[in-house]
Amino acid sequence: MYNVTYTGSPPKKQRFVLRSYDINAGMVVRIHYPDAMSYSLLKNGKVIEFNMWDENARMYGRVNSIFCGENRYIGV
């Protein structure tokens, strides 16, 4: 689990890479952005949509680690 907090302006583009001999290895990157801009997550040039709204939790669905790039947005 990696928590990223920017002390200045966040970069326009950034890349996270996990290298492992274990095919089941994974990582979670949580980024706290200092602004209310809209951001997109891309994998191999394609946008990965964020998890759908969970009516029971009253927020976007949690990350269940089902696929690479799974993400959610928590509004400010």
N, CA, C and O atoms as a Tripos MOL2 file, in Angstrom:
@<TRIPOS>MOLECULE
protein
  304   303    76     0     0
PROTEIN
NO_CHARGES

@<TRIPOS>ATOM
      1 N           0.8540   -1.1610    0.0000 N.3       1 MET1
      2 CA          0.0000    0.0000    0.0000 C.3       1 MET1
      3 C           0.9020    1.2260    0.0000 C.2       1 MET1
      4 O           1.7760    1.3630    0.8560 O.2       1 MET1
      5 N           0.6840    2.1170   -0.9650 N.am      2 TYR2
      6 CA          1.4550    3.3490   -1.0780 C.3       2 TYR2
      7 C           0.4970    4.5270   -1.0010 C.2       2 TYR2
      8 O          -0.4880    4.5790   -1.7370 O.2       2 TYR2
      9 N           0.7800    5.4650   -0.1210 N.am      3 ASN3
     10 CA          0.0000    6.6980    0.0030 C.3       3 ASN3
     11 C           0.8440    7.8400   -0.5440 C.2       3 ASN3
     12 O           1.9720    8.0610   -0.1040 O.2       3 ASN3
     13 N           0.2820    8.5640   -1.5110 N.am      4 VAL4
     14 CA          0.9980    9.6690   -2.1530 C.3       4 VAL4
     15 C           0.2760   10.9690   -1.8320 C.2       4 VAL4
     16 O          -0.9250   11.0910   -2.0740 O.2       4 VAL4
     17 N           1.0020   11.9400   -1.2900 N.am      5 THR5
     18 CA          0.4640   13.2690   -1.0160 C.3       5 THR5
     19 C           1.4270   14.2830   -1.6180 C.2       5 THR5
     20 O           2.6240   14.2560   -1.3330 O.2       5 THR5
     21 N           0.9100   15.1610   -2.4350 N.am      6 TYR6
     22 CA          1.7460   16.1610   -3.0920 C.3       6 TYR6
     23 C           1.8640   17.4050   -2.2250 C.2       6 TYR6
     24 O           0.8890   17.8400   -1.6120 O.2       6 TYR6
     25 N           3.0670   17.9780   -2.1780 N.am      7 THR7
     26 CA          3.2840   19.2100   -1.4290 C.3       7 THR7
     27 C           3.1790   20.4240   -2.3470 C.2       7 THR7
     28 O           3.1730   21.5650   -1.8830 O.2       7 THR7
     29 N           3.0980   20.1740   -3.6360 N.am      8 GLY8
     30 CA          2.9400   21.2310   -4.6300 C.3       8 GLY8
     31 C           1.9700   20.7710   -5.6940 C.2       8 GLY8
     32 O           1.1170   19.9210   -5.4390 O.2       8 GLY8
     33 N           2.0930   21.3190   -6.8660 N.am      9 SER9
     34 CA          1.2210   20.9280   -7.9730 C.3       9 SER9
     35 C           1.5070   19.4890   -8.3840 C.2       9 SER9
     36 O           2.6690   19.1080   -8.5310 O.2       9 SER9
     37 N           0.4420   18.6710   -8.5760 N.am     10 PRO10
     38 CA          0.6780   17.3010   -9.0220 C.3      10 PRO10
     39 C           1.1480   17.2720  -10.4700 C.2      10 PRO10
     40 O           0.8300   18.1810  -11.2370 O.2      10 PRO10
     41 N           1.8970   16.2500  -10.8560 N.am     11 PRO11
     42 CA          2.3820   16.1700  -12.2350 C.3      11 PRO11
     43 C           1.2410   15.9570  -13.2180 C.2      11 PRO11
     44 O           0.2070   15.3950  -12.8580 O.2      11 PRO11
     45 N           1.4210   16.3960  -14.4420 N.am     12 LYS12
     46 CA          0.4100   16.1920  -15.4880 C.3      12 LYS12
     47 C           0.2970   14.7180  -15.8500 C.2      12 LYS12
     48 O          -0.7960   14.2170  -16.1110 O.2      12 LYS12
     49 N           1.4360   14.0270  -15.8630 N.am     13 LYS13
     50 CA          1.4620   12.5950  -16.1580 C.3      13 LYS13
     51 C           2.3400   11.9060  -15.1230 C.2      13 LYS13
     52 O           3.3550   12.4520  -14.6890 O.2      13 LYS13
     53 N           1.9420   10.7130  -14.7380 N.am     14 GLN14
     54 CA          2.7620    9.9250  -13.8300 C.3      14 GLN14
     55 C           2.5270    8.4440  -14.1190 C.2      14 GLN14
     56 O           1.4850    8.0650  -14.6530 O.2      14 GLN14
     57 N           3.4860    7.6300  -13.7680 N.am     15 ARG15
     58 CA          3.4040    6.2020  -14.0480 C.3      15 ARG15
     59 C           3.8670    5.4330  -12.8170 C.2      15 ARG15
     60 O           4.8580    5.7850  -12.1780 O.2      15 ARG15
     61 N           3.1320    4.3830  -12.5020 N.am     16 PHE16
     62 CA          3.5010    3.4860  -11.4220 C.3      16 PHE16
     63 C           3.7250    2.1070  -12.0340 C.2      16 PHE16
     64 O           2.9080    1.6360  -12.8260 O.2      16 PHE16
     65 N           4.8230    1.4650  -11.6730 N.am     17 VAL17
     66 CA          5.1650    0.1610  -12.2220 C.3      17 VAL17
     67 C           5.4950   -0.7800  -11.0710 C.2      17 VAL17
     68 O           6.2410   -0.4250  -10.1580 O.2      17 VAL17
     69 N           4.9360   -1.9740  -11.1250 N.am     18 LEU18
     70 CA          5.2680   -3.0210  -10.1590 C.3      18 LEU18
     71 C           5.9900   -4.1260  -10.9190 C.2      18 LEU18
     72 O           5.4490   -4.7050  -11.8620 O.2      18 LEU18
     73 N           7.2010   -4.4060  -10.5020 N.am     19 ARG19
     74 CA          7.9670   -5.4890  -11.1170 C.3      19 ARG19
     75 C           8.1330   -6.5920  -10.0820 C.2      19 ARG19
     76 O           8.6300   -6.3550   -8.9810 O.2      19 ARG19
     77 N           7.7110   -7.8060  -10.4460 N.am     20 SER20
     78 CA          7.7920   -8.9170   -9.5040 C.3      20 SER20
     79 C           7.8350  -10.2300  -10.2680 C.2      20 SER20
     80 O           7.2710  -10.3430  -11.3560 O.2      20 SER20
     81 N           8.5060  -11.2230   -9.6920 N.am     21 TYR21
     82 CA          8.4910  -12.5670  -10.2580 C.3      21 TYR21
     83 C           7.2170  -13.3100   -9.8590 C.2      21 TYR21
     84 O           6.8910  -14.3450  -10.4410 O.2      21 TYR21
     85 N           6.5030  -12.7880   -8.8770 N.am     22 ASP22
     86 CA          5.2570  -13.3950   -8.4030 C.3      22 ASP22
     87 C           4.0980  -12.8830   -9.2600 C.2      22 ASP22
     88 O           3.7950  -11.6900   -9.2400 O.2      22 ASP22
     89 N           3.4490  -13.7730  -10.0110 N.am     23 ILE23
     90 CA          2.3570  -13.3320  -10.8940 C.3      23 ILE23
     91 C           1.1320  -12.8820  -10.1130 C.2      23 ILE23
     92 O           0.2450  -12.2430  -10.6790 O.2      23 ILE23
     93 N           1.0650  -13.2000   -8.8280 N.am     24 ASN24
     94 CA         -0.0580  -12.7790   -7.9950 C.3      24 ASN24
     95 C           0.2380  -11.5020   -7.2150 C.2      24 ASN24
     96 O          -0.5920  -11.0590   -6.4210 O.2      24 ASN24
     97 N           1.3940  -10.9140   -7.4270 N.am     25 ALA25
     98 CA          1.7730   -9.6970   -6.7050 C.3      25 ALA25
     99 C           0.8680   -8.5470   -7.1140 C.2      25 ALA25
    100 O           0.3660   -8.5120   -8.2370 O.2      25 ALA25
    101 N           0.6670   -7.6250   -6.2190 N.am     26 GLY26
    102 CA         -0.1500   -6.4570   -6.5110 C.3      26 GLY26
    103 C           0.2220   -5.3090   -5.5970 C.2      26 GLY26
    104 O           0.9770   -5.4790   -4.6400 O.2      26 GLY26
    105 N          -0.3080   -4.1500   -5.8970 N.am     27 MET27
    106 CA         -0.0660   -2.9910   -5.0490 C.3      27 MET27
    107 C          -1.2750   -2.0680   -5.1200 C.2      27 MET27
    108 O          -2.0320   -2.0790   -6.0910 O.2      27 MET27
    109 N          -1.4350   -1.2820   -4.0870 N.am     28 VAL28
    110 CA         -2.4850   -0.2700   -4.0270 C.3      28 VAL28
    111 C          -1.7890    1.0720   -3.9080 C.2      28 VAL28
    112 O          -0.9260    1.2570   -3.0500 O.2      28 VAL28
    113 N          -2.1640    2.0100   -4.7700 N.am     29 VAL29
    114 CA         -1.6250    3.3690   -4.7140 C.3      29 VAL29
    115 C          -2.7860    4.3000   -4.4150 C.2      29 VAL29
    116 O          -3.7380    4.3820   -5.1920 O.2      29 VAL29
    117 N          -2.7110    5.0040   -3.2880 N.am     30 ARG30
    118 CA         -3.7410    5.9780   -2.9300 C.3      30 ARG30
    119 C          -3.1390    7.3620   -3.0770 C.2      30 ARG30
    120 O          -2.1120    7.6690   -2.4740 O.2      30 ARG30
    121 N          -3.7850    8.1960   -3.8840 N.am     31 ILE31
    122 CA         -3.2520    9.5300   -4.1600 C.3      31 ILE31
    123 C          -4.2240   10.5750   -3.6250 C.2      31 ILE31
    124 O          -5.4000   10.5910   -3.9870 O.2      31 ILE31
    125 N          -3.7180   11.4400   -2.7610 N.am     32 HIS32
    126 CA         -4.5010   12.5610   -2.2510 C.3      32 HIS32
    127 C          -4.1240   13.7870   -3.0800 C.2      32 HIS32
    128 O          -3.0440   14.3560   -2.9200 O.2      32 HIS32
    129 N          -5.0250   14.1770   -3.9570 N.am     33 TYR33
    130 CA         -4.7610   15.3480   -4.8030 C.3      33 TYR33
    131 C          -5.1440   16.6190   -4.0560 C.2      33 TYR33
    132 O          -6.1570   16.6390   -3.3560 O.2      33 TYR33
    133 N          -4.3500   17.6860   -4.1930 N.am     34 PRO34
    134 CA         -4.6010   18.9180   -3.4590 C.3      34 PRO34
    135 C          -5.6720   19.8100   -4.0910 C.2      34 PRO34
    136 O          -5.9020   20.9230   -3.6170 O.2      34 PRO34
    137 N          -6.3220   19.3430   -5.1440 N.am     35 ASP35
    138 CA         -7.3220   20.1680   -5.8040 C.3      35 ASP35
    139 C          -8.5220   19.3190   -6.2050 C.2      35 ASP35
    140 O          -8.5280   18.1050   -6.0010 O.2      35 ASP35
    141 N          -9.5190   19.9510   -6.7660 N.am     36 ALA36
    142 CA        -10.7510   19.2550   -7.1450 C.3      36 ALA36
    143 C         -10.8270   19.0170   -8.6520 C.2      36 ALA36
    144 O         -11.9180   18.9810   -9.2200 O.2      36 ALA36
    145 N          -9.6890   18.8580   -9.2910 N.am     37 MET37
    146 CA         -9.6500   18.6010  -10.7310 C.3      37 MET37
    147 C         -10.1710   17.1980  -11.0300 C.2      37 MET37
    148 O         -10.2770   16.3580  -10.1360 O.2      37 MET37
    149 N         -10.4920   16.9620  -12.2870 N.am     38 SER38
    150 CA        -10.8950   15.6410  -12.7370 C.3      38 SER38
    151 C          -9.6760   14.9340  -13.3260 C.2      38 SER38
    152 O          -8.9610   15.5070  -14.1480 O.2      38 SER38
    153 N          -9.4370   13.6900  -12.9080 N.am     39 TYR39
    154 CA         -8.3030   12.9120  -13.3760 C.3      39 TYR39
    155 C          -8.7980   11.6130  -13.9900 C.2      39 TYR39
    156 O          -9.8590   11.1100  -13.6190 O.2      39 TYR39
    157 N          -8.0290   11.0670  -14.9320 N.am     40 SER40
    158 CA         -8.3530    9.7880  -15.5580 C.3      40 SER40
    159 C          -7.2130    8.8200  -15.3370 C.2      40 SER40
    160 O          -6.0480    9.2140  -15.2900 O.2      40 SER40
    161 N          -7.5540    7.5530  -15.2000 N.am     41 LEU41
    162 CA         -6.5580    6.5020  -15.0880 C.3      41 LEU41
    163 C          -6.5290    5.7540  -16.4100 C.2      41 LEU41
    164 O          -7.5650    5.2910  -16.8890 O.2      41 LEU41
    165 N          -5.3330    5.6340  -17.0090 N.am     42 LEU42
    166 CA         -5.1900    4.9330  -18.2780 C.3      42 LEU42
    167 C          -4.3310    3.6880  -18.0970 C.2      42 LEU42
    168 O          -3.3580    3.6890  -17.3430 O.2      42 LEU42
    169 N          -4.7090    2.6350  -18.7980 N.am     43 LYS43
    170 CA         -3.9240    1.4020  -18.8420 C.3      43 LYS43
    171 C          -3.7860    1.0240  -20.3000 C.2      43 LYS43
    172 O          -4.7810    0.7820  -20.9840 O.2      43 LYS43
    173 N          -2.5470    0.9730  -20.7810 N.am     44 ASN44
    174 CA         -2.2720    0.6720  -22.1890 C.3      44 ASN44
    175 C          -3.0250    1.6230  -23.1220 C.2      44 ASN44
    176 O          -3.5120    1.2150  -24.1770 O.2      44 ASN44
    177 N          -3.1120    2.8920  -22.7210 N.am     45 GLY45
    178 CA         -3.7450    3.9130  -23.5490 C.3      45 GLY45
    179 C          -5.2570    3.9700  -23.4710 C.2      45 GLY45
    180 O          -5.8680    4.8090  -24.1320 O.2      45 GLY45
    181 N          -5.8860    3.0990  -22.6800 N.am     46 LYS46
    182 CA         -7.3460    3.0900  -22.5500 C.3      46 LYS46
    183 C          -7.7560    3.5470  -21.1610 C.2      46 LYS46
    184 O          -7.1400    3.1700  -20.1640 O.2      46 LYS46
    185 N          -8.8040    4.3630  -21.1050 N.am     47 VAL47
    186 CA         -9.3030    4.8770  -19.8230 C.3      47 VAL47
    187 C          -9.9480    3.7460  -19.0380 C.2      47 VAL47
    188 O         -10.7730    3.0030  -19.5700 O.2      47 VAL47
    189 N          -9.5660    3.6170  -17.7540 N.am     48 ILE48
    190 CA        -10.1880    2.6620  -16.8420 C.3      48 ILE48
    191 C         -11.2000    3.4510  -16.0230 C.2      48 ILE48
    192 O         -10.8250    4.3290  -15.2460 O.2      48 ILE48
    193 N         -12.4770    3.1410  -16.1960 N.am     49 GLU49
    194 CA        -13.5290    3.8510  -15.4650 C.3      49 GLU49
    195 C         -13.4620    3.5150  -13.9730 C.2      49 GLU49
    196 O         -13.0490    2.4190  -13.5930 O.2      49 GLU49
    197 N         -13.8700    4.4640  -13.1420 N.am     50 PHE50
    198 CA        -13.8760    4.2190  -11.7070 C.3      50 PHE50
    199 C         -15.0780    3.3530  -11.3350 C.2      50 PHE50
    200 O         -16.0440    3.2500  -12.0920 O.2      50 PHE50
    201 N         -15.0020    2.7350  -10.1580 N.am     51 ASN51
    202 CA        -16.0640    1.8440   -9.7010 C.3      51 ASN51
    203 C         -17.3890    2.5940   -9.6040 C.2      51 ASN51
    204 O         -17.4230    3.7810   -9.2780 O.2      51 ASN51
    205 N         -18.4560    1.8970   -9.8860 N.am     52 MET52
    206 CA        -19.7900    2.4990   -9.8730 C.3      52 MET52
    207 C         -20.2080    2.8720   -8.4520 C.2      52 MET52
    208 O         -19.6470    2.3760   -7.4750 O.2      52 MET52
    209 N         -21.1850    3.7380   -8.3580 N.am     53 TRP53
    210 CA        -21.7210    4.1980   -7.0950 C.3      53 TRP53
    211 C         -22.3270    3.0300   -6.3250 C.2      53 TRP53
    212 O         -23.0450    2.2120   -6.9010 O.2      53 TRP53
    213 N         -22.0440    2.9480   -5.0290 N.am     54 ASP54
    214 CA        -22.6140    1.9280   -4.1550 C.3      54 ASP54
    215 C         -23.6800    2.6060   -3.2970 C.2      54 ASP54
    216 O         -23.3630    3.3690   -2.3850 O.2      54 ASP54
    217 N         -24.9370    2.3210   -3.5970 N.am     55 GLU55
    218 CA        -26.0450    2.9920   -2.9060 C.3      55 GLU55
    219 C         -26.0420    2.6840   -1.4090 C.2      55 GLU55
    220 O         -26.3800    3.5490   -0.6010 O.2      55 GLU55
    221 N         -25.6650    1.4680   -1.0340 N.am     56 ASN56
    222 CA        -25.6480    1.1100    0.3930 C.3      56 ASN56
    223 C         -24.5720    1.8850    1.1540 C.2      56 ASN56
    224 O         -24.8070    2.3360    2.2750 O.2      56 ASN56
    225 N         -23.3970    2.0380    0.5490 N.am     57 ALA57
    226 CA        -22.2970    2.7580    1.1980 C.3      57 ALA57
    227 C         -22.4180    4.2650    1.0010 C.2      57 ALA57
    228 O         -21.7530    5.0310    1.6980 O.2      57 ALA57
    229 N         -23.2670    4.7070    0.0470 N.am     58 ARG58
    230 CA        -23.4630    6.1200   -0.2810 C.3      58 ARG58
    231 C         -22.1670    6.7610   -0.7720 C.2      58 ARG58
    232 O         -21.8900    7.9270   -0.4890 O.2      58 ARG58
    233 N         -21.3690    5.9740   -1.5190 N.am     59 MET59
    234 CA        -20.1390    6.4660   -2.1360 C.3      59 MET59
    235 C         -19.7770    5.5140   -3.2680 C.2      59 MET59
    236 O         -20.4530    4.5070   -3.4780 O.2      59 MET59
    237 N         -18.7040    5.8330   -4.0020 N.am     60 TYR60
    238 CA        -18.2840    4.9410   -5.0750 C.3      60 TYR60
    239 C         -17.8120    3.6230   -4.4850 C.2      60 TYR60
    240 O         -17.2340    3.5880   -3.3980 O.2      60 TYR60
    241 N         -18.0600    2.5410   -5.2070 N.am     61 GLY61
    242 CA        -17.7320    1.1990   -4.7420 C.3      61 GLY61
    243 C         -16.2780    1.0420   -4.3560 C.2      61 GLY61
    244 O         -15.3950    1.6710   -4.9390 O.2      61 GLY61
    245 N         -16.0400    0.2000   -3.3740 N.am     62 ARG62
    246 CA        -14.6730   -0.0200   -2.8970 C.3      62 ARG62
    247 C         -13.8410   -0.7450   -3.9460 C.2      62 ARG62
    248 O         -14.3740   -1.3740   -4.8600 O.2      62 ARG62
    249 N         -12.5300   -0.6440   -3.7970 N.am     63 VAL63
    250 CA        -11.6060   -1.3340   -4.6840 C.3      63 VAL63
    251 C         -11.4700   -2.7640   -4.1780 C.2      63 VAL63
    252 O         -11.0200   -2.9940   -3.0560 O.2      63 VAL63
    253 N         -11.8610   -3.7230   -5.0120 N.am     64 ASN64
    254 CA        -11.8530   -5.1290   -4.6190 C.3      64 ASN64
    255 C         -10.6610   -5.9000   -5.1750 C.2      64 ASN64
    256 O         -10.5650   -7.1130   -4.9860 O.2      64 ASN64
    257 N          -9.7590   -5.2110   -5.8560 N.am     65 SER65
    258 CA         -8.5660   -5.8360   -6.4490 C.3      65 SER65
    259 C          -8.9350   -6.9610   -7.4140 C.2      65 SER65
    260 O          -8.3080   -8.0200   -7.4190 O.2      65 SER65
    261 N          -9.9560   -6.7170   -8.2260 N.am     66 ILE66
    262 CA        -10.4140   -7.7080   -9.1970 C.3      66 ILE66
    263 C          -9.6030   -7.6140  -10.4840 C.2      66 ILE66
    264 O          -9.3450   -8.6350  -11.1220 O.2      66 ILE66
    265 N          -9.1930   -6.3980  -10.8810 N.am     67 PHE67
    266 CA         -8.4380   -6.2340  -12.1150 C.3      67 PHE67
    267 C          -7.4530   -5.0880  -11.9660 C.2      67 PHE67
    268 O          -7.6160   -4.2230  -11.1050 O.2      67 PHE67
    269 N          -6.4450   -5.0880  -12.8000 N.am     68 CYS68
    270 CA         -5.4220   -4.0590  -12.7810 C.3      68 CYS68
    271 C          -6.0110   -2.7230  -13.2000 C.2      68 CYS68
    272 O          -6.6580   -2.6370  -14.2430 O.2      68 CYS68
    273 N          -5.8030   -1.6960  -12.4180 N.am     69 GLY69
    274 CA         -6.3090   -0.3690  -12.7310 C.3      69 GLY69
    275 C          -7.6210   -0.0480  -12.0440 C.2      69 GLY69
    276 O          -8.1300    1.0650  -12.1790 O.2      69 GLY69
    277 N          -8.1810   -1.0020  -11.3050 N.am     70 GLU70
    278 CA         -9.4420   -0.7360  -10.6110 C.3      70 GLU70
    279 C          -9.2550    0.4830   -9.7120 C.2      70 GLU70
    280 O          -8.2510    0.5850   -9.0070 O.2      70 GLU70
    281 N         -10.2120    1.4030   -9.7320 N.am     71 ASN71
    282 CA        -10.0580    2.6460   -8.9840 C.3      71 ASN71
    283 C         -11.3990    3.2130   -8.5690 C.2      71 ASN71
    284 O         -12.4470    2.8200   -9.0820 O.2      71 ASN71
    285 N         -11.3460    4.1360   -7.6400 N.am     72 ARG72
    286 CA        -12.5420    4.8640   -7.2370 C.3      72 ARG72
    287 C         -12.1650    6.2890   -6.8840 C.2      72 ARG72
    288 O         -11.0040    6.6010   -6.6200 O.2      72 ARG72
    289 N         -13.1620    7.1350   -6.8860 N.am     73 TYR73
    290 CA        -12.9650    8.5450   -6.5580 C.3      73 TYR73
    291 C         -13.7360    8.8560   -5.2890 C.2      73 TYR73
    292 O         -14.9070    8.4940   -5.1680 O.2      73 TYR73
    293 N         -13.1030    9.5140   -4.3550 N.am     74 ILE74
    294 CA        -13.7860    9.9680   -3.1480 C.3      74 ILE74
    295 C         -13.7680   11.4870   -3.2030 C.2      74 ILE74
    296 O         -12.7090   12.1070   -3.1050 O.2      74 ILE74
    297 N         -14.9380   12.0810   -3.3590 N.am     75 GLY75
    298 CA        -15.0430   13.5300   -3.5000 C.3      75 GLY75
    299 C         -14.6710   14.2760   -2.2390 C.2      75 GLY75
    300 O         -14.7620   13.7480   -1.1300 O.2      75 GLY75
    301 N         -14.2500   15.5160   -2.4290 N.am     76 VAL76
    302 CA        -13.8490   16.3770   -1.3220 C.3      76 VAL76
    303 C         -15.0820   17.0450   -0.7550 C.2      76 VAL76
    304 O         -14.9830   17.8220    0.1940 O.2      76 VAL76
@<TRIPOS>BOND
     1     1     2 1
     2     2     3 1
     3     3     4 2
     4     3     5 am
     5     5     6 1
     6     6     7 1
     7     7     8 2
     8     7     9 am
     9     9    10 1
    10    10    11 1
    11    11    12 2
    12    11    13 am
    13    13    14 1
    14    14    15 1
    15    15    16 2
    16    15    17 am
    17    17    18 1
    18    18    19 1
    19    19    20 2
    20    19    21 am
    21    21    22 1
    22    22    23 1
    23    23    24 2
    24    23    25 am
    25    25    26 1
    26    26    27 1
    27    27    28 2
    28    27    29 am
    29    29    30 1
    30    30    31 1
    31    31    32 2
    32    31    33 am
    33    33    34 1
    34    34    35 1
    35    35    36 2
    36    35    37 am
    37    37    38 1
    38    38    39 1
    39    39    40 2
    40    39    41 am
    41    41    42 1
    42    42    43 1
    43    43    44 2
    44    43    45 am
    45    45    46 1
    46    46    47 1
    47    47    48 2
    48    47    49 am
    49    49    50 1
    50    50    51 1
    51    51    52 2
    52    51    53 am
    53    53    54 1
    54    54    55 1
    55    55    56 2
    56    55    57 am
    57    57    58 1
    58    58    59 1
    59    59    60 2
    60    59    61 am
    61    61    62 1
    62    62    63 1
    63    63    64 2
    64    63    65 am
    65    65    66 1
    66    66    67 1
    67    67    68 2
    68    67    69 am
    69    69    70 1
    70    70    71 1
    71    71    72 2
    72    71    73 am
    73    73    74 1
    74    74    75 1
    75    75    76 2
    76    75    77 am
    77    77    78 1
    78    78    79 1
    79    79    80 2
    80    79    81 am
    81    81    82 1
    82    82    83 1
    83    83    84 2
    84    83    85 am
    85    85    86 1
    86    86    87 1
    87    87    88 2
    88    87    89 am
    89    89    90 1
    90    90    91 1
    91    91    92 2
    92    91    93 am
    93    93    94 1
    94    94    95 1
    95    95    96 2
    96    95    97 am
    97    97    98 1
    98    98    99 1
    99    99   100 2
   100    99   101 am
   101   101   102 1
   102   102   103 1
   103   103   104 2
   104   103   105 am
   105   105   106 1
   106   106   107 1
   107   107   108 2
   108   107   109 am
   109   109   110 1
   110   110   111 1
   111   111   112 2
   112   111   113 am
   113   113   114 1
   114   114   115 1
   115   115   116 2
   116   115   117 am
   117   117   118 1
   118   118   119 1
   119   119   120 2
   120   119   121 am
   121   121   122 1
   122   122   123 1
   123   123   124 2
   124   123   125 am
   125   125   126 1
   126   126   127 1
   127   127   128 2
   128   127   129 am
   129   129   130 1
   130   130   131 1
   131   131   132 2
   132   131   133 am
   133   133   134 1
   134   134   135 1
   135   135   136 2
   136   135   137 am
   137   137   138 1
   138   138   139 1
   139   139   140 2
   140   139   141 am
   141   141   142 1
   142   142   143 1
   143   143   144 2
   144   143   145 am
   145   145   146 1
   146   146   147 1
   147   147   148 2
   148   147   149 am
   149   149   150 1
   150   150   151 1
   151   151   152 2
   152   151   153 am
   153   153   154 1
   154   154   155 1
   155   155   156 2
   156   155   157 am
   157   157   158 1
   158   158   159 1
   159   159   160 2
   160   159   161 am
   161   161   162 1
   162   162   163 1
   163   163   164 2
   164   163   165 am
   165   165   166 1
   166   166   167 1
   167   167   168 2
   168   167   169 am
   169   169   170 1
   170   170   171 1
   171   171   172 2
   172   171   173 am
   173   173   174 1
   174   174   175 1
   175   175   176 2
   176   175   177 am
   177   177   178 1
   178   178   179 1
   179   179   180 2
   180   179   181 am
   181   181   182 1
   182   182   183 1
   183   183   184 2
   184   183   185 am
   185   185   186 1
   186   186   187 1
   187   187   188 2
   188   187   189 am
   189   189   190 1
   190   190   191 1
   191   191   192 2
   192   191   193 am
   193   193   194 1
   194   194   195 1
   195   195   196 2
   196   195   197 am
   197   197   198 1
   198   198   199 1
   199   199   200 2
   200   199   201 am
   201   201   202 1
   202   202   203 1
   203   203   204 2
   204   203   205 am
   205   205   206 1
   206   206   207 1
   207   207   208 2
   208   207   209 am
   209   209   210 1
   210   210   211 1
   211   211   212 2
   212   211   213 am
   213   213   214 1
   214   214   215 1
   215   215   216 2
   216   215   217 am
   217   217   218 1
   218   218   219 1
   219   219   220 2
   220   219   221 am
   221   221   222 1
   222   222   223 1
   223   223   224 2
   224   223   225 am
   225   225   226 1
   226   226   227 1
   227   227   228 2
   228   227   229 am
   229   229   230 1
   230   230   231 1
   231   231   232 2
   232   231   233 am
   233   233   234 1
   234   234   235 1
   235   235   236 2
   236   235   237 am
   237   237   238 1
   238   238   239 1
   239   239   240 2
   240   239   241 am
   241   241   242 1
   242   242   243 1
   243   243   244 2
   244   243   245 am
   245   245   246 1
   246   246   247 1
   247   247   248 2
   248   247   249 am
   249   249   250 1
   250   250   251 1
   251   251   252 2
   252   251   253 am
   253   253   254 1
   254   254   255 1
   255   255   256 2
   256   255   257 am
   257   257   258 1
   258   258   259 1
   259   259   260 2
   260   259   261 am
   261   261   262 1
   262   262   263 1
   263   263   264 2
   264   263   265 am
   265   265   266 1
   266   266   267 1
   267   267   268 2
   268   267   269 am
   269   269   270 1
   270   270   271 1
   271   271   272 2
   272   271   273 am
   273   273   274 1
   274   274   275 1
   275   275   276 2
   276   275   277 am
   277   277   278 1
   278   278   279 1
   279   279   280 2
   280   279   281 am
   281   281   282 1
   282   282   283 1
   283   283   284 2
   284   283   285 am
   285   285   286 1
   286   286   287 1
   287   287   288 2
   288   287   289 am
   289   289   290 1
   290   290   291 1
   291   291   292 2
   292   291   293 am
   293   293   294 1
   294   294   295 1
   295   295   296 2
   296   295   297 am
   297   297   298 1
   298   298   299 1
   299   299   300 2
   300   299   301 am
   301   301   302 1
   302   302   303 1
   303   303   304 2
@<TRIPOS>SUBSTRUCTURE
     1 MET1         2 RESIDUE 1 A MET
     2 TYR2         6 RESIDUE 1 A TYR
     3 ASN3        10 RESIDUE 1 A ASN
     4 VAL4        14 RESIDUE 1 A VAL
     5 THR5        18 RESIDUE 1 A THR
     6 TYR6        22 RESIDUE 1 A TYR
     7 THR7        26 RESIDUE 1 A THR
     8 GLY8        30 RESIDUE 1 A GLY
     9 SER9        34 RESIDUE 1 A SER
    10 PRO10       38 RESIDUE 1 A PRO
    11 PRO11       42 RESIDUE 1 A PRO
    12 LYS12       46 RESIDUE 1 A LYS
    13 LYS13       50 RESIDUE 1 A LYS
    14 GLN14       54 RESIDUE 1 A GLN
    15 ARG15       58 RESIDUE 1 A ARG
    16 PHE16       62 RESIDUE 1 A PHE
    17 VAL17       66 RESIDUE 1 A VAL
    18 LEU18       70 RESIDUE 1 A LEU
    19 ARG19       74 RESIDUE 1 A ARG
    20 SER20       78 RESIDUE 1 A SER
    21 TYR21       82 RESIDUE 1 A TYR
    22 ASP22       86 RESIDUE 1 A ASP
    23 ILE23       90 RESIDUE 1 A ILE
    24 ASN24       94 RESIDUE 1 A ASN
    25 ALA25       98 RESIDUE 1 A ALA
    26 GLY26      102 RESIDUE 1 A GLY
    27 MET27      106 RESIDUE 1 A MET
    28 VAL28      110 RESIDUE 1 A VAL
    29 VAL29      114 RESIDUE 1 A VAL
    30 ARG30      118 RESIDUE 1 A ARG
    31 ILE31      122 RESIDUE 1 A ILE
    32 HIS32      126 RESIDUE 1 A HIS
    33 TYR33      130 RESIDUE 1 A TYR
    34 PRO34      134 RESIDUE 1 A PRO
    35 ASP35      138 RESIDUE 1 A ASP
    36 ALA36      142 RESIDUE 1 A ALA
    37 MET37      146 RESIDUE 1 A MET
    38 SER38      150 RESIDUE 1 A SER
    39 TYR39      154 RESIDUE 1 A TYR
    40 SER40      158 RESIDUE 1 A SER
    41 LEU41      162 RESIDUE 1 A LEU
    42 LEU42      166 RESIDUE 1 A LEU
    43 LYS43      170 RESIDUE 1 A LYS
    44 ASN44      174 RESIDUE 1 A ASN
    45 GLY45      178 RESIDUE 1 A GLY
    46 LYS46      182 RESIDUE 1 A LYS
    47 VAL47      186 RESIDUE 1 A VAL
    48 ILE48      190 RESIDUE 1 A ILE
    49 GLU49      194 RESIDUE 1 A GLU
    50 PHE50      198 RESIDUE 1 A PHE
    51 ASN51      202 RESIDUE 1 A ASN
    52 MET52      206 RESIDUE 1 A MET
    53 TRP53      210 RESIDUE 1 A TRP
    54 ASP54      214 RESIDUE 1 A ASP
    55 GLU55      218 RESIDUE 1 A GLU
    56 ASN56      222 RESIDUE 1 A ASN
    57 ALA57      226 RESIDUE 1 A ALA
    58 ARG58      230 RESIDUE 1 A ARG
    59 MET59      234 RESIDUE 1 A MET
    60 TYR60      238 RESIDUE 1 A TYR
    61 GLY61      242 RESIDUE 1 A GLY
    62 ARG62      246 RESIDUE 1 A ARG
    63 VAL63      250 RESIDUE 1 A VAL
    64 ASN64      254 RESIDUE 1 A ASN
    65 SER65      258 RESIDUE 1 A SER
    66 ILE66      262 RESIDUE 1 A ILE
    67 PHE67      266 RESIDUE 1 A PHE
    68 CYS68      270 RESIDUE 1 A CYS
    69 GLY69      274 RESIDUE 1 A GLY
    70 GLU70      278 RESIDUE 1 A GLU
    71 ASN71      282 RESIDUE 1 A ASN
    72 ARG72      286 RESIDUE 1 A ARG
    73 TYR73      290 RESIDUE 1 A TYR
    74 ILE74      294 RESIDUE 1 A ILE
    75 GLY75      298 RESIDUE 1 A GLY
    76 VAL76      302 RESIDUE 1 A VAL
